[in-house]
Amino acid sequence: MDRGLSENTKKIYRAISHAAMRAGREPHDVRLIAVTKNVAADVVVRALEIGLRDFGESRVQEFRDKLADIRNLLGVPPGGTLKGYRPRWHLIGHLQKNKAKMAADLFDLIHSVDSEELAEMLNSSAEKINKTQRILVQVKLSDEESKYGISEDKAIGLLERLRGMRHLKVEGLMTIPPYFEDPQEARPFFRKLREIRDRAEAKGFPLQELSMGMSNDFETAVEEGATMVRVGTAIFGERKKEEA
Ligand SMILES: *Cc1c(COP(=O)(O)O)cnc(C)c1O
C-alpha cells in the first residue's frame, strides 16, 4: 500500500474537517474528489484500495482509456462492476459538445456544463441511454480568457432553460477562481458562488452542491461553503504538465 498516498489523504481529510468546524459546518458535508487527471490507472487502483471513492478527470477520452486499464488491473470484465468499490466518476474539465455522448456514458456527475447547447447534447445523450445525468453549472467569476463557464448574469437564465431538460438533474454550481499564492485572495470568488447559489435557491432552483477549491485553496473554499473540493496535487504529488 502507498504510504504517501494514504498519509496525504488523511492530512486532507483532517484539514477539511478543521475548516468545516471553523465555519460551523459538518465535516461529512464536504466530499473530497481526488483529481486523477494525469495519474496512472495503477495509482487510481491504489486510491480505491485506501478508500477514496470520488475521482475527478478533466478529459473524456483519457478517462475512457484509463477506465479500461483500471478494469483490467482489477480483473473486471467489460460492463462488470468494479469489485464492489462503487467509485463515482466526476468530469471536472471542459466538455466539448462532440464528446457529450461519451461523457454521459462514463461520468456520474459532470461539473462543467456552461451552455444551453452543451446541456441539450447531454440531455439527448442521457435520454438515449435511459439515464438521468447529474450535472453542475460552471460559472466563470474571473475575466481570465483561459477559463470556461457561464457568466454570473446568465447563470439564472441557463438554470431556467435546464428545467425543461428531463434527463438532466442540476445539483449545483462549480467554479475555478484564478490561482493565487495566498488562498485568502480566492475567498471572494468562493463567496460569490455561494451567493449565486443562494439567489438561485430563492428563485426556486434547489442547488445543494458547490464544487470549489483545489489543492491550494480548498480550506478557504470549505469555510465558504464548498460541498465538493477537487484536490489533485496535494494527494498525488506534482504531475507531469498537460500537453497543449
Ligand atoms: C486539475 C484540476 C483540479 C485539481 O488541481 P490541484 O491543484 O492539482 O489540486 C481541480 N479542478 C479542476 C477543474 C482541475 O482541472
The ligand as a MOL file (V3000), in Angstrom:
LIG
                    3D

  0  0  0     0  0            999 V3000
M  V30 BEGIN CTAB
M  V30 COUNTS 15 15 0 0 0
M  V30 BEGIN ATOM
M  V30 1 C -6.5480 19.9040 -12.0740 0
M  V30 2 C -7.8010 20.3980 -11.5160 0
M  V30 3 C -8.0280 20.3730 -10.1380 0
M  V30 4 C -7.0040 19.8910 -9.1320 0
M  V30 5 O -5.9550 20.7960 -9.0550 0
M  V30 6 P -4.7850 20.6160 -7.9670 0
M  V30 7 O -4.1910 21.9590 -7.8490 0
M  V30 8 O -3.8540 19.6020 -8.5370 0
M  V30 9 O -5.4250 20.1460 -6.7240 0
M  V30 10 C -9.2580 20.8130 -9.6860 0
M  V30 11 N -10.2150 21.2770 -10.5270 0
M  V30 12 C -10.0260 21.3200 -11.8570 0
M  V30 13 C -11.1100 21.8340 -12.7310 0
M  V30 14 C -8.8100 20.8960 -12.3950 0
M  V30 15 O -8.6270 20.9470 -13.7220 0
M  V30 END ATOM
M  V30 BEGIN BOND
M  V30 1 1 1 2
M  V30 2 1 2 3
M  V30 3 2 2 14
M  V30 4 1 3 4
M  V30 5 2 3 10
M  V30 6 1 4 5
M  V30 7 1 5 6
M  V30 8 2 6 7
M  V30 9 1 6 8
M  V30 10 1 6 9
M  V30 11 1 10 11
M  V30 12 2 11 12
M  V30 13 1 12 13
M  V30 14 1 12 14
M  V30 15 1 14 15
M  V30 END BOND
M  V30 END CTAB
M  END
